[in-house]
């Protein structure tokens, strides 16, 4: 029998397994697919130490009207999914009010500012430095007015949180990113952020490190999790696997599983889409085209074009309207070449309405632990929150900052 089961083979789950292993525990990692093939595969691959303030719900009426009438590329929605989102959106609205968002951001900033420090030893030990670029991330603007507003906000964030920022003119941007087409006003460059040319590949490299250190990875269905005589058990491909403790790190599927155990978690699932293009230009650093809510990043498979958020049911068919808009926006600034995939990839980001991840003990079940809800930053924060979780598990100390599921009673 193992000491701990970790359910979920994304960045958060693999980082949890490694942190538990580092604490001397015998760990079995369980996933229904290969490691790193879900949300951790499909993101922009950025370890975003500049993302010190989490995305709040837009509060301006003009912005909300654009979203309601699907005139904005930042957010789209499936009408039939909205009833299930009403409760989490209400809590998200409350958390996004200025005073509370400032307080949340102080906690959030303390997490993301240490992200590269927590990834660095894993990257080195996994032999994955070839996947990492330390060239920052750029927020690029076509309008001078939008660039000026972004520059003012960047100066505020730099002053408040100590984040390094460089404001780039059109000429400076053209030097650093020679494949971009003319017509851009400039960029806000955040040089401390790292990025990855294959985020799924980095997750898999961490998993290989886990196995090389004596860990086990098995294929199994987390939906079979149940309380057993000596703790917790799941059914894997080779039979049942049990342990006194289990960690739920299933990303957007976590809330569905935990309903069976009486936990009604108001999780927001923000779907995103991407597609790769090859034979065109490339980028030295990931890039947000802020005015069209489009992210571009050069990957091993080609230039990845990514979208904003869509509110949809987990099993809803794709509606890649945002990706079509983002592809047009991307083609206006760089030669895309030809698409690699016939169909767009899509996956969901698991967001708690107070914008902080859950990492801590299940309130009503012995030996059950939560580790999910990282929103847009699971790839960034997995190793950081894993260390905090394991510290709570084996020292009994309340985590600092407080990411405990006990706060669910306030939602």
ChimeraX attribute file (.defattr): number of C-alpha atoms within 10 A of each C-alpha:
attribute: neighborCount
match mode: 1-to-1
recipient: residues
	/A:1	12
	/A:2	15
	/A:3	17
	/A:4	24
	/A:5	27
	/A:6	27
	/A:7	29
	/A:8	31
	/A:9	32
	/A:10	28
	/A:11	30
	/A:12	31
	/A:13	31
	/A:14	31
	/A:15	27
	/A:16	31
	/A:17	34
	/A:18	25
	/A:19	23
	/A:20	23
	/A:21	20
	/A:22	14
	/A:23	13
	/A:24	10
	/A:25	15
	/A:26	18
	/A:27	27
	/A:28	26
	/A:29	27
	/A:30	28
	/A:31	23
	/A:32	16
	/A:33	14
	/A:34	14
	/A:35	28
	/A:36	26
	/A:37	16
	/A:38	21
	/A:39	24
	/A:40	27
	/A:41	22
	/A:42	23
	/A:43	28
	/A:44	26
	/A:45	25
	/A:46	23
	/A:47	27
	/A:48	24
	/A:49	27
	/A:50	25
	/A:51	21
	/A:52	22
	/A:53	19
	/A:54	20
	/A:55	13
	/A:56	18
	/A:57	18
	/A:58	14
	/A:59	12
	/A:60	8
	/A:61	9
	/A:62	10
	/A:63	13
	/A:64	16
	/A:65	12
	/A:66	15
	/A:67	17
	/A:68	13
	/A:69	9
	/A:70	15
	/A:71	13
	/A:72	19
	/A:73	21
	/A:74	19
	/A:75	21
	/A:76	24
	/A:77	18
	/A:78	12
	/A:79	9
	/A:80	11
	/A:81	14
	/A:82	14
	/A:83	8
	/A:84	15
	/A:85	16
	/A:86	13
	/A:87	17
	/A:88	20
	/A:89	19
	/A:90	15
	/A:91	16
	/A:92	23
	/A:93	17
	/A:94	18
	/A:95	21
	/A:96	22
	/A:97	14
	/A:98	12
	/A:99	10
	/A:100	12
	/A:101	21
	/A:102	15
	/A:103	12
	/A:104	18
	/A:105	20
	/A:106	15
	/A:107	17
	/A:108	21
	/A:109	18
	/A:110	15
	/A:111	20
	/A:112	24
	/A:113	24
	/A:114	16
	/A:115	22
	/A:116	21
	/A:117	13
	/A:118	19
	/A:119	19
	/A:120	14
	/A:121	11
	/A:122	20
	/A:123	20
	/A:124	11
	/A:125	12
	/A:126	19
	/A:127	14
	/A:128	18
	/A:129	14
	/A:130	11
	/A:131	17
	/A:132	18
	/A:133	16
	/A:134	16
	/A:135	16
	/A:136	22
	/A:137	26
	/A:138	27
	/A:139	21
	/A:140	24
	/A:141	23
	/A:142	18
	/A:143	13
	/A:144	14
	/A:145	11
	/A:146	15
	/A:147	24
	/A:148	17
	/A:149	10
	/A:150	19
	/A:151	20
	/A:152	11
	/A:153	13
	/A:154	21
	/A:155	17
	/A:156	13
	/A:157	18
	/A:158	17
	/A:159	12
	/A:160	11
	/A:161	16
	/A:162	13
	/A:163	21
	/A:164	17
	/A:165	20
	/A:166	15
	/A:167	19
	/A:168	20
	/A:169	15
	/A:170	16
	/A:171	13
	/A:172	13
	/A:173	20
	/A:174	16
	/A:175	10
	/A:176	13
	/A:177	15
	/A:178	15
	/A:179	16
	/A:180	20
	/A:181	14
	/A:182	14
	/A:183	12
	/A:184	19
	/A:185	19
	/A:186	24
	/A:187	28
	/A:188	25
	/A:189	24
	/A:190	23
	/A:191	18
	/A:192	19
	/A:193	26
	/A:194	23
	/A:195	25
	/A:196	26
	/A:197	23
	/A:198	21
	/A:199	27
	/A:200	23
	/A:201	19
	/A:202	27
	/A:203	27
	/A:204	24
	/A:205	21
	/A:206	26
	/A:207	27
	/A:208	18
	/A:209	19
	/A:210	25
	/A:211	17
	/A:212	11
	/A:213	12
	/A:214	12
	/A:215	19
	/A:216	18
	/A:217	21
	/A:218	20
	/A:219	17
	/A:220	23
	/A:221	17
	/A:222	22
	/A:223	16
	/A:224	13
	/A:225	21
	/A:226	15
	/A:227	20
	/A:228	12
	/A:229	10
	/A:230	12
	/A:231	18
	/A:232	21
	/A:233	21
	/A:234	23
	/A:235	19
	/A:236	17
	/A:237	12
	/A:238	9
	/A:239	9
	/A:240	12
	/A:241	19
	/A:242	23
	/A:243	23
	/A:244	19
	/A:245	21
	/A:246	26
	/A:247	26
	/A:248	26
	/A:249	29
	/A:250	27
	/A:251	29
	/A:252	24
	/A:253	20
	/A:254	22
	/A:255	20
	/A:256	16
	/A:257	17
	/A:258	17
	/A:259	11
	/A:260	12
	/A:261	12
	/A:262	9
	/A:263	15
	/A:264	12
	/A:265	19
	/A:266	22
	/A:267	27
	/A:268	26
	/A:269	25
	/A:270	23
	/A:271	24
	/A:272	24
	/A:273	25
	/A:274	26
	/A:275	22
	/A:276	24
	/A:277	22
	/A:278	19
	/A:279	13
	/A:280	14
	/A:281	19
	/A:282	23
	/A:283	17
	/A:284	17
	/A:285	24
	/A:286	27
	/A:287	22
	/A:288	23
	/A:289	19
	/A:290	18
	/A:291	17
	/A:292	20
	/A:293	19
	/A:294	24
	/A:295	25
	/A:296	25
	/A:297	26
	/A:298	25
	/A:299	22
	/A:300	15
	/A:301	14
	/A:302	22
	/A:303	27
	/A:304	27
	/A:305	27
	/A:306	28
	/A:307	30
	/A:308	21
	/A:309	21
	/A:310	25
	/A:311	21
	/A:312	24
	/A:313	18
	/A:314	15
	/A:315	6
	/A:316	10
	/A:317	9
	/A:318	16
	/A:319	16
	/A:320	19
	/A:321	15
	/A:322	26
	/A:323	21
	/A:324	14
	/A:325	17
	/A:326	25
	/A:327	23
	/A:328	14
	/A:329	18
	/A:330	22
	/A:331	16
	/A:332	14
	/A:333	17
	/A:334	18
	/A:335	18
	/A:336	22
	/A:337	15
	/A:338	13
	/A:339	16
	/A:340	16
	/A:341	12
	/A:342	8
	/A:343	11
	/A:344	17
	/A:345	17
	/A:346	20
	/A:347	21
	/A:348	27
	/A:349	26
	/A:350	27
	/A:351	26
	/A:352	24
	/A:353	26
	/A:354	25
	/A:355	25
	/A:356	23
	/A:357	26
	/A:358	25
	/A:359	28
	/A:360	27
	/A:361	22
	/A:362	20
	/A:363	16
	/A:364	11
	/A:365	11
	/A:366	14
	/A:367	18
	/A:368	20
	/A:369	23
	/A:370	23
	/A:371	30
	/A:372	30
	/A:373	29
	/A:374	24
	/A:375	25
	/A:376	21
	/A:377	24
	/A:378	26
	/A:379	28
	/A:380	29
	/A:381	28
	/A:382	25
	/A:383	28
	/A:384	23
	/A:385	30
	/A:386	24
	/A:387	21
	/A:388	22
	/A:389	27
	/A:390	21
	/A:391	19
	/A:392	18
	/A:393	18
	/A:394	10
	/A:395	9
	/A:396	9
	/A:397	10
	/A:398	16
	/A:399	19
	/A:400	13
	/A:401	14
	/A:402	16
	/A:403	21
	/A:404	23
	/A:405	18
	/A:406	15
	/A:407	12
	/A:408	15
	/A:409	8
	/A:410	6
	/A:411	16
